[in-house]
Amino acid sequence: MNWHSGVGHDALILLVARGLRGICDGFIAVLLPGYLLALRFGQLAVGLISTTTLFGSAFATILVGLAGIRFASRSLLRFAAALMMATGLAFAGLSSMWPLLIVAFVGTLNPSSGDVSLFLPLEHAKLAESATGDARTALFARYSLVGALSAALGALAAGLPDWIAAHSAVSSLTAMRGMFIVYSTTGIILWFFYRRLPARHSTTEAPRAPLGPSRGIVIRLALLFSVDAFAGGLLVNSLLTLWLIQRFDLSLGAAGQFFFWAGLLSAGSQLAAPPLSRRIGLLNTMVFTHIPSSVCLIAAAFSPSLGLTLALLLVRSALSQMDVPTRSAYVMSVVTPGERPAAASFTAVPRSLAAALAPTLSGALLGLGWLGAPLVACGALKIAYDLSLLAAFRHVKPDGGSS
């Protein structure tokens, strides 16, 4: 497969697998609350199960980082696929609270819009093996783009149970159970995909600990990435929608159209990241596209008109996600090959936990009476993160030779 110079044959397998997972994550994130309500659980139970899945994913990701030096990543990916199959079957068949909580913690469900599962560090490590230099950044950009577009497609598929219930004798609850069977079947398909990944036989001695010479770099990156994730959690899409409705009386339909175009711009911007990083470096791409997007966000908080506000937010969307593939490529390029699974895990988990804490604070800021507070706080924290990242790592060179 010579679809990109410097990219290995197994990259296509990983991209297809990411697309299949993205579709499943897309419809599960939308269906899960409705499914639990249909099982006659209350709103508190819905939130509890969703939170449990996030903490379970974080715990599993930590274990992957610790086990990455003892087991082949291909074997761990096949284990994750088998766990995905079991998770889908369990949610399709169980109706009691405690069993569902246990499955939510140990399983692979993802109730968020991003990828927070144990698949992420494993696939990142395999992707890093599949490419070198600038080709690695381009590969991570494709990986992020496939994930974003497939999740959007999966969200549309969440409407299938209602359509099936309206056009057949099948109840909506039964149709939703069927979607979990689809989720489980996808796990089986992924198992066979991962089986085709080549085994890596390293000629270098495996590190005795998950993180060795790069421990300090990974810890600093994890702390900084947590600040960025916390800032992003202050303005998740639901809170931004609420702000637009309260500030400009925007309708839900119009808000949906805005987020559709914002999503397309964000996804497309990830394709622009590789050529830009080749010109100015990975770190500079992360920082100098992020700062203008944060400035646009702060300006939107003070914008007097809806049109100008939406324009500023769309510009922000076109810039704010360029750091996603470059960040992944940068982490994989500043650690040794044996540390990559652990590095991917230990930089992903704090991001997930920090992002989960922020929305509550954002709601409190809205309650202070100044509706633009979350936007300003988010933008200011992200600028502080960018400047700190640049100061801390401007002399750390990735293996491609450019920072």
Sequence and secondary structure as in RCSB ss.txt:
>XXXX:A:sequence
MNWHSGVGHDALILLVARGLRGICDGFIAVLLPGYLLALRFGQLAVGLISTTTLFGSAFATILVGLAGIRFASRS
LLRFAAALMMATGLAFAGLSSMWPLLIVAFVGTLNPSSGDVSLFLPLEHAKLAESATGDARTALFARYSLVGALS
AALGALAAGLPDWIAAHSAVSSLTAMRGMFIVYSTTGIILWFFYRRLPARHSTTEAPRAPLGPSRGIVIRLALLF
SVDAFAGGLLVNSLLTLWLIQRFDLSLGAAGQFFFWAGLLSAGSQLAAPPLSRRIGLLNTMVFTHIPSSVCLIAA
AFSPSLGLTLALLLVRSALSQMDVPTRSAYVMSVVTPGERPAAASFTAVPRSLAAALAPTLSGALLGLGWLGAPL
VACGALKIAYDLSLLAAFRHVKPDGGSS
>XXXX:A:secstr
  SSTTB TTHHHHHHHHHHHHHHHHHHHHHHHHHHHHTT  HHHHHHHHHHHHHHHHHHHHHHHHHTTTS HHH
HHHHHHHHHHHHHHHHHH  SHHHHHHHHHHS    SSS  STHHHHHHHHHHHHB HHHHHHHHHHHHHHHHHH
HHHHHHHTTHHHHHHHSSS  HHHHHHHHHHHHHHHHHHHHHHHHTS     SS   SSSSSTTHHHHHHHHHHH
HHHHHHHHTT HHHHHHHHHHHH   HHHHHHHHHHHHHHHHHHHHHHHHHHHHH HHHHHHHHHHHHHHHHHHH
HH SSHHHHHHHHHHHHHHHTTHHHHHHHHHHHSS GGGHHHHHHHHHHHHHHHHHHHHHHHHHHHHTT TTHHH
HHHHHHHHHHHHHHHHHHTT   TTS  
